[in-house]
Amino acid sequence: MAGVDSRFHHPIIYVRGYAMTRGEMDDTAADPFCGFNLGSTTYRATPNKSEPARKFIFESPVVRLQSDFGYSDVYEDGVDVMDPDWDKPLKRRSIVIFRYYDQASALLGDKKTPNIEDFAKQLNELVLKVRKLVVANLENAVSAEEFRCYLVAHSMGGLVCRAFLQNPKLGSAEARASIDKVFTYATPHNGIEMAGINVPEWMKFDDMSNFNHETMADYLNIKALFKKTKRVDWLPEESFPSKRFFCMVGTNRNDYGTAAGLSRTFAGHGSDGLVKIENASVWGVDAKGKFSAPCATAYAYRSHSGFFGIVNGEDSYQNLVRFLFGDVRIDIWLEIDKVELPDELRPLAKEGTPVNALYQFEVTASARGKRWYLTRRVAEEDSSACRSHADLVDPAKLDKRRIYLSTIFLGTRWKVDKARPTLAYSLKLGVRVPDYEVERRFWPDRHFEGGYLFHDAVIIELIPPEAEGGDWEVQYDWQSDNNGLATQPLLAKELKTGAVELTIPFSSENPMRKESPSIQGKLRFVASLWNQEE
């Protein structure tokens, strides 16, 4: 396959996140790129301990999009495309910053913060203006009907995007039809919780009520869904297709220093310092209000913002550009077929004694030759997927045995060896030994903290077809079996959606020790071509 078609290099509109204080709004107004220009420098260990650690520099998403893909900003002579007197045509590879906090700042505005509905309406007008200016540039050869753009949003900016897309009162059909894909970093899609309590509706100061469930259900136009589920992280398919929405989730609360560390204290474990991990993704629902599909989701050990925040890291950037410009999409699922208790506990469970356990499923995915993860979910960072033993053995809860883990995007342009025909990545799967409980009391026998029921990495190499309907060539091997080489052919089963399904079984059962606790199941990969003309 060739690299991504330049026809998919649509304009990118960045939508920044929440600014709590007047000072933060002023800082935002004073920054031409509203924080998207921040990079970071980290350090990596070297084989020689006598040498200093090596630097690993990430220049910022704006700089990288310019250097990697030829994008450019739209500032000229101190004027912004959002200004009413701007009438210069734009090229397709343009980065536009939605500077919605200018009007609320003391520097450029009246110190009055509009509500989130007004921000959504302004985003609608910005999309239409960008469309007009791109169409006006004859070199683009794009009509108004053909025009598309990307929305890339941080934190509350993702809620502004959803309000614009989901609420017909806040956005026009022609503007919504112009949105090709949406990528959100650390957006509180299901609101913000502090000390386990959702922000109350009456908390009007600093616009904190924007993250209250009832308020969100109103501006997101999902009151009926909220009443039924008590959640607001739903994306109706008729508003925007879930397959074109990506959620980047942060898992590092320690590097978030806002409010002198009080935010990360009250947000607690299992958060990026402000947003709970479980509240940072979105789920598609069909016209009947039934779950349809998870939006693409990946996890990074990054905090909500700052120099080591989720926007300013290599792992998040790589997910962004692969989502926008990649060739292949792979949704990763885990299906559990059987779990067995330790031999000593099985008779108790059969007699009706309450026996339970919590299984933690870890997954990391990395592309060949790269020094970062495409997704990272581990127990120590509170990002692993969890299921109880009771759920996994209950015949009435079959849906609990199917666990969505993450989505990764691959592309031929990023191959280490351009002459090599395959795309390859490694996926490490770990199932932590659970804390078994008998009558709700910890069972310490044979328990060693940090152990695994199953722990191995599968290497997958694939050659995607040139077009939908073609044959996929896939090989795999578990690292423990073949030292990191993929030699076993894997049959691709074609699905009605046009995607293919690849399944790899796994088992922790030891034929020599049948009394051991065990788990069996399969990894299920749903692979499809990406960025194909529809």
N, C-alpha and C positions, 0 to 999 in steps of 0.2 A: 504493500500500500504506500502511496505517496504521503508526504506531510500534509498538514491541514490546509485545506483550500483557503486562499486569501479572502474568499467571499464570506468566511466566517469571522473575519476581523472587524466586528461591528464596534461602534462607539461604546465606551464604558462610562457609566455614570456612577461615581462614588457617592455614597450616602453615609455621612459620619454618624457617630453614636451620641449618646446622651451626655449633655453637659449640665452638671447639677447646680453649680454656683455661678454668680454673675462673673466672677473672675475667670472661670473655665469657659464661659461663653465669649468673653473678651479675648482670651487666648486663642480660641477657635477662630474668631473673626480675624485675628491678626496673622493667622497661619494660612498661606495660600492653598495648601493642600489638606488642611484640617486633620493633620496627623498621619495621613497616608504616605507622607514623605519620610517618615521615621524608619530607620533601619536598626540593626543590632549587630553586636559583635560578641561571639561566644568563643570558648576555648575548648580544644580537644587534646586529649592525652597523646603523647608520642611514645614510640617503643623505647627510646632512650630516656631514662628518668633524669639524667643530668641536663637534658635540654629543656628549655621552657616550653610550655604548652603552645600549640599552634593556634593561630587565630582562624576563626571561621566567620567571615563577614557576609552579612546580608544587607544589600544596599537600600532596600525599601521596595514596596510593590510598584510605586510609580516609576522609579528609576529602572527597575528590571523590565517592566512592560515596554519602556522606551528602548532599552538596549537589546532585548530579546525579540521583540515583535514590531519595532518601528512605530510605536504609539508616540503621541506628543500631547502636551497640554494645550489649552485653548486660550491662554492669557496673551494679550497683545497690547502694547502701549499702556499697560496698567488697567486694561478693561477686561471684564469677564463676560462670557457668553450669556450669563444671567442678567446683565445690565440691559435696560430697555433699548439703548441706542446701538446695541451690537447687531450688525447685519451682514457680517462677513461669512461666506460659506465655510463649511467645515469639511475636512477629509474624514474618511470612515474611521481611520485609526486615531481617534481622538479620545482623550481622557477629560471628562467633565466632572468638576466637583460641585455637588449640590450644597451650596453654602447657606443652608436654611437658618443657621443661628446668627447670621449677620444682623437681621432685623431685631434680634433680642439683645444684642450687645450694647454696651455704652459707647463703643468706638464707632459703629456704623449704623446703629439702630436707635430705637426709642426705649430700650430697656423693658419692653413688654414682650413676653414669650407667647407666641401663638400656640394653640393646642395642636395635637398630633393630626387631627383632621385637616387643619389648615396646611400643615406640612405636606400631607398626602396630596392635597389639591395643587400645591405648588410644584410637587414632583410631576404631577400630570402635565402641567403647563411646560415644565422644563423638557420633558420627553417630546412633546409636540414641537417645541422650538428647535431642539436638536434635530428632529426629523426634517423640519423645514430647511435648516441650514445645510444638512447633509445632501438632501435632494437637490438643493440649489447649486451644489458643486457638480458640474457636468462630468468631471473626471471620475466621479464615483459611479456613474451610470446606474443610479438607484432611483426607483419611483417611490412615491409615498406608500404604496401598497407593499412594496418589497422591503422597505426600511425595517431594520431590526437593531436593537441595542441591548446591552447587558446592564443589569443593576448589581452593584457590589456594595454591600452594606455592613457596617459594624454596629453591634449592640442595638440601641433603639432605632437606628437607621433601618434595620431589618423589619421592624414593626411599621415604620413609615411606608416601606415598600409593600408590605402585606395589606395595609389599610388601603393603599392606592389600588392594588390588584383585586382585593376581595370585596370592597364596598363600592357598589355602582354609584353611590352619591358622591364619592370622592375622586373618581377617575372616569374618564371617557372610554368608550369601547375602542376607539381608534388608537388611543395612547396605550391601552393595555395590550392591544394586538401587536404593538411594536416591540414588546419585551420578549427577547429570545430566551434568556436564562437569568436566574437570580442566584447570587452567592451571598450567604450571610456568615459573618464572623461573630461568635459569642452573643447571639441575639437571644434575649429572654422570651422565647416564643410562647412559653407558658407562664409568663410573668416573673416577678422577682420575689423571693422569699428571704426574710431575715429571721433567724432563729426559728425557722420552720413555719413562719406565718407569712401569708401573702400580704403585700403592701395594701393597706386598707384604702377604700375609696375616698374617705374624708381627708386623706393626706394630700392636700392640694399644694402645699409649699414645695418649691423646687420641682413642680410637675411630677412628683413621685406617683401620683394617681394614674399616670400613663401605664403603670405596670400592675394595676389592680385587675383582677380577673373580670369583674363585672364591666368595668370601663373598657377593657380590651375586647370583650365579647361584643360590645356595642360598636366600636369603631372598626372592628374586623368583620362585622356583619355575620356573626355566628352565634347569636343568642340561643337559638334552639339547640345547637350542638353543645353549648356550654351547660345549658340546663340539664341536658341528658347525661353528660360525661363529667362535668365539673372541671373541664380542661379547655384551654383556648389554643392549643397547638395543632389546630386543624386547618388544612388547606383544601377547600372545595375544588374538585377537578374542573368544574365549569368556570371557576375564576382563573385558575392557572394550573397547567399540568404539573403534577408532583414530580414527574421524572426530570423536569427542567429546573428544579430547585435544589440547592445544595446548602447543607448546614455544617459549618466548621465549628467544632466544640472544643473549648479549652478545659484543661483538667488540672492546672497548676494554680492553686490559691496563694501559695507562699510569696510569689513575686508581685502580688497586687498590693500596692501601698497606699491606696486612696483612703482618706479620712484617718491617717495615722495608723492604718492597719485594722481599724474597727470594722470596715466592710468585710474583709476576709474572715474576721472573727465571727461575725453574725451570719455571714453566708454559710460558713462551716465547711466541713469536709465534703468532698464530692461536688466541688464548684471550681470556678476559675477566679474566685475571690469576690465575685458579685453575682454571677448567674449559676444556678445549680445545673450540673451536667444533665440531669433528667429533664430539665426545662428548656434546653438549648437546641432542640430539633423539632421538625414538623412532620406531620403525618397526613397523607392524602385521604380524602373521603369522596365517595361518589355522590351522585345526585340523590340517592336514598339515605345519605348520611352514614353509610357504612364504610369502614376502613378499606381503602383501595390499595395503597402501597406506601412504604416509607419514602420520604425524600432522601436523596443521597446524603450520607452523613459520614464524617471522618473526625478523628480525635487527635489532638496534639497536646503535648505537655507544655502548655503556654498559659499565661495569666490573661485576665480580661483586657488589659491594655498596658501601656508603658513600654520601655525599651525592650523588655522581654515579653511583650504582649503578643496576642495571637495574630494580630495584623502584621506584625513586624518580624516574621520568622520564615525561614526557607520552607519548612514543611507545609505551612498554610499556603504560601505562594505557589508551591508545586501542585497542590490540590486545586487551586484556583485556575491556573493556566491549563491543566489537564482537563478540567471540567469545561472550560471555554473552548479549548482548541484540540483536545485529544481525539484519538481514533477509536478507542475501545472502552466500553463501560463494563464493569464487573461488580454485580451486587453479591455480597457474601452472606450466606445464611448458614446456620447450624441447626441440624435436626437431631434430636435425642431419641434413640430407639429404646434404650434400656438402661436403668441404673440399678445397682445391687448394693445393699448395705453390707457392712462387715459381717462376717459369719456369726459373731457373738450376738449381733443385734437382730438377726433375721427371725429367730424364734419369738422374740419379744414383740416384734411388729406383727407377726402372724397371730399372736394371742390378743392383739388389740391394744397393747401398750403404746402410748403416743411416742413415736420415734420420728425425728425430723432432722434435716440438715440443710445448709445453704451452699449451693454450688456456685462458684465464681468462674466465669468463662473469659479467658484472656485472649486477645488477638493483636498481633502486630503484623503489618504488611510493609514490605520494602521492595523498591524496584532494583533490578540488577545494576550494580556499579555505583549506587547513590548512597550518600552518607546521611540520610534522614529517613524517617518513616512516612509513608503515605497515610497510615493510621496507626494509633497506639492506644490500646485499652489494657491496662494492667491493674491488678488489685491494689497495689500500694498507692496508686493515684485515684482510687475510688471510681475508676471508669469501666471496670469489667462488667459484663452482663451477668445478672444473677437470677437464679431460679431455686426454689425450695424443693426438697425431696418430695414433699407432699404434692406439689404441683406436677412434678415430672412422672409420678406414678398414678395420678388420678385420671381414669379413662374419660372423665367429663371435661378435662382441660387439655385436649390435644393441641390447642393453639399455643399453650405454654411450652411445648416441645420444639416449636419452630422459633428460632431466635435470629432476628436480623442483627448482624454484627457491624457491617460497614459497607461502603462503596468506594471502589478505586477506579481511576481512569488512567489509561495508558496511551502512549502515542509513539509512532515511529520516529518522529523528529528527535526524541530524547534518548534513542538507543546509544549505548556506549560504543558498540561496534556497528557502524552503519551497514557493513556488508553482511552482517548476520541476519538471517531472515526472521528470527523469532523475537517476540516480546516476552520478557520473563520477569517474574517477581517471586518473592518468598513470603509465605504466610505462616507465622508461628502460632500454634494453638496450644493453649494451656488450660487445664481444668484443675483448679486448686482442690486439694483434699479438704472436704468440708468439716466444720465443727459439728459433729454429731451430737444430738441432744436426745436424752431419754426422759420423758415426762418433763420436758423443758429445762432439764439440767444437763450441763456439759458432761460428755462421756470422754474421759481422758485416756482410756486404754488405747495403746497403739497410735496415739496422736502425736505427730511431730509438726510443729508450726511451719508453714511455708512449703509443705510438700505438695506433690501433684498426683492426681489420679492418672492424668495423661499430659504429656508435654513433648511436642515434636514440631518440626517445621516441614511444610510441604513446598517443594519447588515446582513451579508451573512454567512451562514454555509453550507459547501458542503462536500460530500463524493465522491471523484472521482472514476471511475471504475478501475479495475485492469489492463485493457487493452483497446485499442481503440475499439470503437463499443459497449462497455458496457454502462450500465445506470448510469447517474449522479443523485445523490440525493442532492437536493438543497432546502434550506429554507431561508426565509428572513423576515424582518419586518423593517419598519421605526422606528427610535428610539422614535419619538414623539408618536407613536401609541402603542408601547409595551415595553417601558422602556429598550431597548437594547437587547431584546430576539428575536431570529429568530424562528418563528413558522409557517409562511405561506409557503406552498409548492410552488416551482417555476418550471415550466415546461421547460425542456431543449430541444430545437429544433436542430436536427442534421443537420450540414452543409455538403456540398460536400467535403470540405477540411478535414473532419474527426473531426473538432472541433464542439462544440455545442454553440448555441446562447441562452442567457438568457436576458429577457427584463423586466424592472420594470418601470411602468409609474409614472410620477410625475406631479403635477399641483398646481399652486398657486391660482387658482380660488376659491373665497369665495362665496358660494351660497347666503349668506346674503347680499353681497355687490357686485353686478354684475358690478357696474360702475368702480371698481378698475382696475388698470393695471394688467395684468396677463401674465403667460407663462405656456405652457403645452408641455410635451414631454415625452421622455423615456430614461432611462439609458439602454445601450445595452452592455452586457458583452459577449465576445467571449472567451470561455474557452476551453483549450486543454491540453492533457497530455504532459508533457515535459520530455526530456531525455529518450525517448523510442528509442530502437534500430530501425534504419531505414533500 
